[in-house]
Amino acid sequence: LTTPQYVYILSFMQDQSDQAFKDQCALVAKSCLSANLRRTTRAITQFYAKIMEPSGLEPTQFTLLVACAVVGPAPITVLADALVMDRTTLTRNVKLLAKQGLVQIEEGDDHRVRVVELSKRGRTAIEKALPLWEDAQARLLEGLGKERSDNLLKDLYAAVKFARL
């Protein structure tokens, strides 16, 4: 083989290898549950954010405030477990809500434990955002249909349960 022929064959082999690699990556992108759930979460969060914008709360803040209301005064670790969140990430988010006066952070019986509680201002923020959340929720449920929505929620709860084993 002459040098140009050899280079052409190597180039062709590299292209084949690159195509096989791209094909494999495309398969991963299409079938990866983690990547597709994260993409879906971003799209749905953006959907809720647009509708809930007048409330002044991001959907993630709303979710955290609702969790505080449901769980009640609770240590960060309990709240993190309920939300399936990393404790340090939750602590950072809770501190931001505390600066806005939406939650209170108190020292627990053990001085190392921090207890988070929804404030009156936080309750008012939820009450203001709730009709907007209900609108976003209704639109999404209408778009997906009741059966698909119900099945999706069941599947999501099952996935969380399995992943936490």
N, C-alpha and C positions, 0 to 999 in steps of 0.2 A: 504494500500500500504506500502510496505517496503521502507526504505530510498533509496536503489539503484533504485527501480522502479520509485519512485517519482523524483529522480534526472534525470533519463532517460527521463521521460515525460517532465520535465521542459526544458531539453536540446533540445528535439525534438521541443517543442513549440518555443524556442529561435531560432533554426535553421529555422523554418517556418517564424518567424518574420523577421529574417535577410534576408531570400530569398525574401520575399515580399518587404522589403526595397530596396534590390539590384535591384529587378525588376522595382520598381518605379523609382529609380535613373537612370537605363538604359533607361527607357522611356523618362525621362527628357533629358538625354544626347543626345538621338537620335532626339528628336523633338524640343529642345530649339533653337529658332531662334538666340538669342544672342550668345550662345555658338558656334553654327555652323558657324555663320558669322565670329566670332573672329578666329575660327580655319581656316576657308577658307582664311581670311585676312592674317594670319600668313603664310600659305602655298604659297599664291600668292606673298606676300612680299619677301619670301625666293627665289622664282622663279626669280623675277625681280632682286633681289640683286645679285644673281649668274651671271646673264647675264650683269648687269650694273657695276660689280665690277671694270673693267678697268677705269671707269670714276672717281673713287674715291668718288662717292656720293652713299649714301644709298638711296633706293627708297623713304623713308620718307623725306629725305632732298630734293631730286629732286622734290617731290610733293609740298613741302613748297616753294621752289624757283619758281616753275611754278606758284603757286598761287600768289606769290609776283609780278611776271611778268604780270599776268592777271588782278589782282585787282589794280595794280599800287601802287604808294605811298599811304599807308593806315594805319590808326591807328590799333593797335594790336586788339582792339575789333572787328573791321570790318573784319580783316583777320581771327580771331578766328571764327566768325560767318560763314564766307564763307567756312571754313574748318570743321565746326562743331567740334571744339576743345575747350577744357577748356583753358581759357585765361592764367592761370599760366603755364600750360604745354607748350602752344605756346610760351610764353615769354622766358621760359628756352631754347626751341629749337632755337628760333630766336637769342638769345644771343650767342649760340654756332656757328651759321652761321655768326654772326657779327664778332666773334673772328677770323674766317677764311677769313674774308673780302668778303663774298658772299652777304651780305646785309648790309645796313646802317640803324641805328636806330637814328632818330632825334627827338627832342622835337617838339611837335605840337604847334598850336596857344595857346592852354591851356597847361601850363607847366606840368600838370598831364598826358597828352596824349603823347604816344610814337608812332611815325610814322615809319613804316618799308618800306624800298625801296630796290629793287634789285640793286646791284652794278654792275659795268662793269665786275668785276671778277665773279660775280654770273651769269651774262648773258653768259660769256664764259664757265662757268661750265655747264650750261644748254645745250649750243650748242655742247659741247663735249659729254655729256651724251645722247643727243637726239637720235642719231643713234642706240645706245645700247638699249634705251627704245623702240624705234620703232621695233627693232628685238624681244625683249621680248614680246611686245604687239602683233606683228604679229604671233609669235609662239603660244601664248595663244589663240588668236582668231581662228587660224587654228585648234588648238586642240579641241576647243569648237564648232566651226562652227559658221557661220555668224548669222543664225537665233537665235541660243541659246545665243550667245553673245549679240545680240541686245535686246533680251527679258530679259536677266539678267540685263543689264544696266537699262532698263525701270523699272524692278522690284526693283532694288536698289534705283533708284531715288524716286520711289513711297514709299518705306519703310522709307527713310530719311524724305520725306515730311510728312508722317503720324506720325512718331515718334517726329517730331518737333512741332506738334500741341499743 
